Amino acid sequence: MSTSTRVFVARLTGLGVFDPLGDQVGRVRDVVVIFSPTRYQPRAIGLVVEVSGRRRVFVPMTRITSIDAGAVITTGLVNMRRFEQRSNEVLVAAELFDRRVRVTDKEAIEDGFAEAIVEDLAIEQSARRDWLGVKVFVRQASGVSSASRAMSRLARRRSGKTMLVDIRDVEGLHEQPAEQSAERLLETYNDLKVADLADIIHELNPKRRSEVADALDDDRLADLLAELPGDDQVEIIAGLHSDRAADVLEAMEPDDAADLLADLSPAQAEELLGLMEPDDAEPLRRLLTYDEKTAGGMMTTEPVVLAPESTIAEALAMVRREELAPALASMIYVCRPPLEAPTGRYLGLVHIQRLLRDPPHGAVGSIIDKEMEPVSPSATLETVTRTLATYNLVSVPVVDDGGRLIGVVTVDDVLDHILPEDWREERHDLEVMP
């Protein structure tokens, strides 16, 4: 073991984990501790390590041979089974950071730290080679002016004085508080993609999931909800204030929002639709009228639509938008006005590759692919799947009886329906080679 035996968890998270030969095994995501009724110091029993495929596995502290400022070295033996938290285990970054505690040290109390918020936890290896929590880095929980808090938000820095205190002078570290911020938790995982963050949030208890939802802005929460299992979606949206729940639904892709509303009770769904802007609620009401496993039930109502006289340069500018999903950005749909679903008469589509081959000043109407037949909203999942596979497409247009484009079904929408219902929970349980 390295000579430095005290490690702060916030600095440990994100470090690379290597085998004795120097090959990287993964990256530290959290530290698992357990509390004992007979000992004031929590014992660190292992690390949660993210390995290939974004799988999170458990590495016991007994497998750690060295920890320093730049890396964690293991014995090389790593069990690749997905980490599942036990009832007596606590994740430091996910559950202890931002927890409100009481500090009993006299000098700390005199300095205004009687009530404090956990910022970090230091673990240290004892003479018996156990890793124990020894110090808590805390931030003042009270006595911070509103002006100071406002300045800290602008500077993206936390307000209030900080102090390092002995863990024996901290009470309430292992007690579930009534309320707890999730700011530090999200900072710890700010490098993750939304789908991978969803895996982390899914594994938290319902109370902590609710706190994470409160900490996220509407757009980020909307993206996260789309990646969570249906039960988690319903739990989170039901836990929000109705006005905010409506705002989050407005920020979601229409097909994802409609799927979520379909899982709510009719009364809940109608209440939220009534609170939404009419222009946002109307597409969702239409989507809810279709059977879930038809083109109408799977489609999104916000494809890229242009008039035939629009230039190729305009089309390329549209598909460059960062917020546009890749499947939607791969195709331009050409219609007569109006250009929002349901549009005027559908004329055809243009592949992005064709846009790249023609001069920017040309009109999209001159390069329309008219051979690709659209599907009706009643088309079955099997029909849509065959159409995508037959023509090597990532999206297919959906047209009503009047020849108007009412939406498109993308390949990810289809995968959501042909994979097992619990695929989101099990997506990292596929075999991964160590």
Buried (B, 14 or more C-beta within 10 A) or exposed (E): EBEEBEBBBBEBBEBBBBBEEEEEBBBBBBBBBBBEEEEBBBBBBBBBBBBEEBBBBBBBBEBBBBBEEEBBBBEBEBEBEBBEBEEEBBBBBBBBBBBBBBBBBEEBBEBBBBBBBBBBBBBBBEEEEBBBBBBBBBBBBEEBEEEEEEEBEEEEEBBBEBBEBBBEBBEBBBEEEEEBBBBBBBEBBEEBEBBBBBBBBBBBEEBBBBBBBBBBEBEBBBBBBBBBBBEBBBBBBEBBEBEBBBBBBBBBBBBBBBBBBBEBEEEBBEBBBEBBEEEBBBBBBBBBEBEBBBBBBBBBBBBBBBBBEBBBBBBBEBBEEEEBBEBBBBBBBBBBEEBBBBBBEBBBBBBBEBBEEBEEEBBBBEBBEEEBEBBBBEBEBEBBBEBBEEEEBBBBBBBBEEBBBBBBBBBBBBEBBEEEEEEBBEBBEEEBEE
